[in-house]
Amino acid sequence: MSRVRWLFIAACVLVCIVSVPGGGDPHPYASDQPITEPKLFGEGVISTPFDEFGLAFSQDGRTAFFNRSVPRSNLYFICTSTFRGGSWSEPEVAPFSGQYWDFDAVLSPGGSRIFFGSDRPVPGRSKRDKDFDIWMVEKTSGGWSEARHVSAAINSDEDETFASAAANGTLYFVSGREGGREHLAIYRSRLVDGAYQTPEKLKGPVNDPENWSLEVLIAPDESFLLLVPYGRKDGYGSFDIYVSEQKNGEWAAPRNLGPKVNTSARDYSPRISPDGKYLFWASERGFEPPKNYRDLFVRTRNTLNGWGNIYQIELSAIGLGGKR
């Protein structure tokens, strides 16, 4: 099975929205103590024995979006949960989701837009099975708008799988427009007078074959981007998170973020906190070989059972400096 096909195996993905009440610290994810080593985030609520990834926050840090998957299903959908009366509500399907594969929600700087991938049909066209495009919802006074196909400039006849926006509106995304899933590459499209311009494929080693990635997360100031190559020889596992820094308009060769972030397990789905201080990412680390069947039974029902969980660390602890 090719690495591309493996990555597109069906999973039922819940993009859960978790809200906390107002007051107190403006960034509830923040810590009074330095977080210089990987820290499991939200155990029991966000990090659970299920499979979680893709944690992102609203600008005030009080609404969290994350993906939860159920393997070998045929639907991805977005759900919401709010904090009321001291407990989390039963999740509900978001009004812009529920019928198609919707996944990889990423908030724009400022939190006014959510970009996500979906195989839903484009208005005026017949639906193509598992043809992924970039869609968007915008924040309104009443919640979130109807989902909108981002732009014909962004979306091609091939897959577009992940999008993140810089502070100036430039959209970075992954596309197979030059040959399908076996030729996915990173592109960017500048936002000019409210319209996305013709995408340009990033030049340099970020798009070398060894850096093939389904994900690209741009720093708000475009000083660096994060990507998740598969199977690099200098990696710690099959999927590791790498950084490419932009200097004088050129993207440097990606470097591994090191053993605090990457392990022999799968490490992926990076996000930067709204205050620019923390990296959040998903990792399948932590499962220890069982001593016997009873031990196996117990371990597979714990949080660290080999499925994805969310981790947090300060960017400065991995050589990426402070606020971006």
N, C-alpha and C positions, 0 to 999 in steps of 0.2 A: 504493500500500500504506500503510495507516494506521500511525502510530508504534507503536500497541499490537500490531498483527499482526506488525510487523517485529521487535519485541522478543521475541515468542513463537515465532519461527522455530526449528525444531528444531536442537539441538546436542547432541552426546554430551559430557556434562560429567563429568569425573572429579574428585571431591573427594578430593584426595590427602592422606594423613596422613603427615608426615615427622617422625621422632623422632631426637633426638640423645642421646648417652650422658650420664650424670650427671657431676657434678663441675664445677669451674671457675665461670665467671660464671653466676649464676642466671638471667640473661636473655641467651641467646646472640645475640639480634637487636640488643642494645645496642652502642653504639660509645663508645670512649674519647674520640673527637673529636666535637664538635658536628655534627649533620646538619641544616644550615640551608638546604640546597638539595636538590632531589629526587635520591635515590640509588637506582639499580637494585638490587633485593634478590635475593640468591641466584642470580646468573647462572649458567646451566649446569645447575642443579638445580631451582630453583623458577621462575625467569624463563628461558624457553627460546624457540626459534623457534616452539613451539606457542602456543596461546592460553590464558593464565592469568589468573585473577582471584580475588577473595574470600579473601585470606590472613588467617588467624586463628591465635591461639596458645593453648595450654593455659596455666594459671595460672603454671606455673614457666617458661614460655617455651621448653620443650624438645620440644614437639610442635607441628608446624605443619600446619594444614589449608588446602588451597587447591583451587580449581576449575581443571580443564583441559578445554577443549572441543574437539570435532571437528565442524566445521560440517556442516550438512545431514544429520545422522544423526537417529535417532528414539529415542534412549535417553540418559538422564542417569543416571550411577551413581557411587557412592562407592567409592573404592579406598584402600588403605593401603600405606605403604612405611616400613620401619624401617631404622635405621642399625646395621649389624652388621659387625664386622671391618674397619672403615674404608671401607665402601661402602654405598650404598643398595640395599636388596633389590628384587627384582622386585615391582611392585605386585600386590596381591591385592584382590579385591572384598570390601568390608566385609560382615560377616554380616547387617547390617540393610538391605543394598542389593543391586542387581543386576538387578531385574526392571522397575523403573519409572523415571520421571524424578525424580531426587533431586538437589537443588541448593541453593546459598546457605547453607552451613553457618555458623552463628554460635554461638560459645560464650557461655554465661552468665558473669557475673562470678564468679570462683571456679572456673570450668571444670567444674562438676558436670553440666551439661546441654549438649547440642547441639541447637539448633533448625534445621530445614531445611524447604524446600518439597518437595512430592512430589505426583504424580498417582496414587499407589497407592490401591486401593480401601479405603474405610472399612469396618471390620467391620460386618456386618449390612446393607450396602448394595451395590448393583451398581456396578461401576466406570463412571465417566463419563470419556470420553476428554479428556485435558488439562484436567481440573478440578483446580487446584492448591490444596492445603491445607497448613497448618503441622503438622509432625510433630516428635517429640522423642525423643532417646535420653538415658539417664542413665548416668553413670559408676558402675561397680560394681568390686568387688575383682577380677573376672575380665575386665574390659574395658568394653564398652558393652552396655546392655540391648537388648531388642527395641524396635523403633520403636513409638511410641505416638502416636495421633491426639491432639493437644494437648487440645482441649476443644470441645464444641459451642458454648460461648460465643465462642471465638475463630474457629472455622471456620464459614463460611456455605455456602449453595448456590452462591455465586460464588467467584472466585479469592481466595486469600490467598497472597502471594508472598514475603514477607520478614519475619522476626521477630527482634527483639533485646530482651534483658532488662536492666532496671536492677538495681542492687544490692538494692533492696527487693523484687524479683520482678515488678514491673510490666512487662508485655509490650507493646512497641510493634510494630506490624505494618502491612502494606499490605493493603487489602481492597477488593474491588469489590462489596460487599454492597448498595450503594445504586444499582446499575445496571450491573454487569458491568465488563469491562475498560476501557470508555470512561469509567468513573467511579471509578477507583481513588483511594483516599484513605488518609490515615494515621490509625490508631486506637490506643488503648491500653486495656489491661485490667489492673486492679489484682489482685494476688494476696492473697486474704484467707483465712486458715486453710487454706491449701493449695489453694484453689479460685479459678479465674479468674472475675472478675465481668463483668457486662454491659459490652461495650466502649463507649467513648465516642469519638466522632470529634473530633480535635483542632480547636479553634477558632482562628480567625485566619488570617493569610496563608499559613501552611504548607500549607493545603489549597485555596488559590486555584488556578484552572485553570492559570495559568502555572507553578505549582510541582508539577504532576503528576509523580509519581515512582514507580518500582517498588521503591525501596529506602528504608529508614529505619533509621538506626543511632543508638541512644540512648546518651548518656554514662552511665556507672554512677550518677552522682549526679543525673541528669536535668537538669543545668545547660544542656545543649545537645543538639541532635540534628543529624545529617547526613542530607541527602537529595540526590537526583540528578535534578533537573528536566531535561526535554528541550527544547531550542530556545529558551531564554530570550533576550530581546533583549540583555541585558547579559552574556551568556555568551561564552566564548572559542571554543567549539565546539558540537557538537550536544548532548553530554552533559557537564555540569559538576557538580562537587560544591559544595554550598552548606551553610551552617550557619544554624540558627535557635536563638537563645539564649532560655532561659526566665527571665523576670524577673517576680517577684511573681505567679506563676501564669499569665502570659501568654507566648505564643510570638511572638517578634519576627519581622519580615519577614526571610526568608532573604537572606543576603548571600553573594556569590561568594567562595570561599576564595582567589581570586587566581591570578596566572600561575605561581607555583611549583607549584601543584597542577593547575591547569586549563590546557589547551592547545587548539589548533584540532582536535586529535584527540579521541577519546572518552576521558573520565576518569570513573571510576565505582567501585563496589564498595568503599566505605571500611570500615576497621576500626581500632580503637584498641588499642594494645598493652596487655597486662595491667598493666604498671607505670604506665600513664597518660601516658607520655612521648611516644610516637610515633603518627603517623598512617601506616597502610599503605593503599595503594589501587592499583587497576588503571588502566593507561593504555596507549593504542595509539600513543603518541608515538614519534618517532624515525626514521620511515622517510623517507629522502631520495630525491627523484626520481633515477632512474638516468640515466647518461650514454649507455648503449647497451644492447643486449640482453644481452651478457655481464654487464654491471654489474647489470642487473635480475635475472638468474639468481642471482648471488652474494648480492645484498641480500635477496631473498625467502627465503633460507636462513639468514640471520643472526638473532640475537635481536631486533634492532630492525627487524623486517620489516612492521610495521603491525598485528600481532596484539597481544593484551593481554600486558603484563608487570606485575610488582609493583614498586612504588616505596615509599620510606620517607622521612619527614621528621619533625623534631621539631614537636610541636604549638605550642610557643612561637614557632617561626619563621613560623607562619601566623596568629598572634594568638589562639590558643586557650589560652594559659597552660600551666601544668604539670600535675601529677598530678590526675586527676579521680576 
